[in-house]
Structures are given as structure tokens and as C-alpha cells.
């Protein structure tokens, strides 16, 4: 049961990353994209029964990661560098937290 929940949370993280990237492409605002990424993940973490302080620290780290990622996306040109930043962000999301 725990294995399935962690896999679902893993998939949910990537879904939220894709949605926050889509919001970034529309609004070009890193703050709202980072909020869209971190708030639903913190709510799901609380629903899964994780400790409040752990969810708070984890969502702060994920918010910072998403904000820096979107900020970098605004600084690099479109094309290959844009997708490299997005790929590195996806790898960090996959192997961190």
C-alpha cells in the first residue's frame, strides 16, 4: 500500500510540474507557477499523513525549486537551453524529496 502511495505522489509531482510549466508559459510569472507547484503537493502530503513540519519544509523547498526554475527559464533563450533547465528541474523533482 505504501509503495503505491509513493508512486502516486511521484506521478502527482510530475503532473504539477507540467501544470506549473504551462502556467509559466501563459503568464511568464515565476511566483504563481511556483505556488501552483508547491501548494497542491503540500495538501496531498498532509492528506497522506505526513508530519506538519515535514510538509512545511518540503513545500518550502519545492516552492524555491520551482521559483528558481521558472526564473531561470525567463533568463535563458528559447530552444535547447530552455529544455535543459526544464529537464534538470524534472530530474531534481524525481530524485529529491
C-alpha positions as CSV (number, residue, x, y, z in Angstrom):
1,X,0.0,0.0,0.0
2,X,2.8,2.4,0.9
3,X,4.6,1.7,-2.4
4,X,1.5,2.6,-4.4
5,X,1.0,5.8,-2.5
6,X,4.6,6.9,-3.1
7,X,4.3,6.1,-6.8
8,X,1.1,8.1,-7.0
9,X,2.8,11.0,-5.2
10,X,5.7,10.7,-7.7
11,X,3.3,10.9,-10.6
12,X,1.4,13.8,-9.0
13,X,4.7,15.8,-8.6
14,X,5.3,15.5,-12.3
15,X,1.8,16.4,-13.2
16,X,2.0,19.5,-11.0
17,X,5.4,20.3,-12.6
18,X,3.8,20.1,-16.1
19,X,0.9,22.3,-15.0
20,X,3.1,24.9,-13.4
21,X,5.2,25.0,-16.6
22,X,2.1,25.5,-18.6
23,X,1.1,28.4,-16.3
24,X,4.5,29.8,-16.7
25,X,4.3,29.7,-20.5
26,X,1.0,31.6,-20.3
27,X,1.7,34.2,-17.6
28,X,5.6,34.4,-17.6
29,X,5.4,34.9,-13.8
30,X,7.6,32.6,-11.7
31,X,5.8,33.3,-8.4
32,X,2.4,32.0,-9.5
33,X,3.9,28.9,-11.2
34,X,5.8,28.1,-8.0
35,X,2.7,28.4,-5.9
36,X,0.8,26.1,-8.3
37,X,3.6,23.6,-7.9
38,X,4.0,23.6,-4.2
39,X,0.6,24.2,-2.6
40,X,-1.2,21.1,-4.1
41,X,1.8,19.0,-3.2
42,X,1.7,20.2,0.4
43,X,-2.0,19.5,0.6
44,X,-1.5,15.9,-0.7
45,X,1.4,15.4,1.7
46,X,-0.9,16.4,4.6
47,X,-3.6,14.1,3.4
48,X,-1.1,11.2,3.2
49,X,-0.4,11.7,6.9
50,X,3.0,13.3,6.9
51,X,4.0,15.5,9.8
52,X,3.1,19.2,9.5
53,X,6.7,20.4,10.0
54,X,7.9,18.0,7.3
55,X,5.3,19.1,4.9
56,X,6.1,22.8,5.6
57,X,9.8,22.3,5.0
58,X,9.2,20.1,1.9
59,X,6.8,22.6,0.4
60,X,9.2,25.5,1.0
61,X,12.0,23.6,-0.7
62,X,9.7,22.7,-3.7
63,X,8.5,26.3,-3.9
64,X,12.1,27.5,-4.0
65,X,13.0,24.9,-6.6
66,X,10.0,25.8,-8.8
67,X,10.7,29.6,-8.4
68,X,14.3,29.3,-9.3
69,X,13.5,27.0,-12.3
70,X,10.9,29.5,-13.7
71,X,13.2,32.4,-13.1
72,X,16.0,30.6,-15.0
73,X,13.5,29.8,-17.8
74,X,12.9,33.5,-18.1
75,X,16.6,34.3,-18.4
76,X,17.6,31.6,-20.9
77,X,16.7,31.8,-24.6
78,X,14.0,29.5,-26.1
79,X,15.2,26.3,-27.6
80,X,17.8,23.9,-26.2
81,X,18.8,25.9,-23.1
82,X,15.1,26.2,-22.2
83,X,14.6,22.5,-22.3
84,X,17.9,21.8,-20.5
85,X,16.7,23.9,-17.5
86,X,13.3,22.1,-17.6
87,X,15.0,18.7,-17.8
88,X,17.3,19.4,-14.8
89,X,14.3,20.6,-12.8
90,X,12.5,17.3,-13.7
91,X,15.5,15.3,-12.6
92,X,15.7,17.2,-9.3
93,X,12.0,16.6,-8.7
94,X,12.3,13.0,-9.5
95,X,15.2,12.2,-7.1
96,X,14.7,14.8,-4.4
97,X,12.1,14.8,-1.6
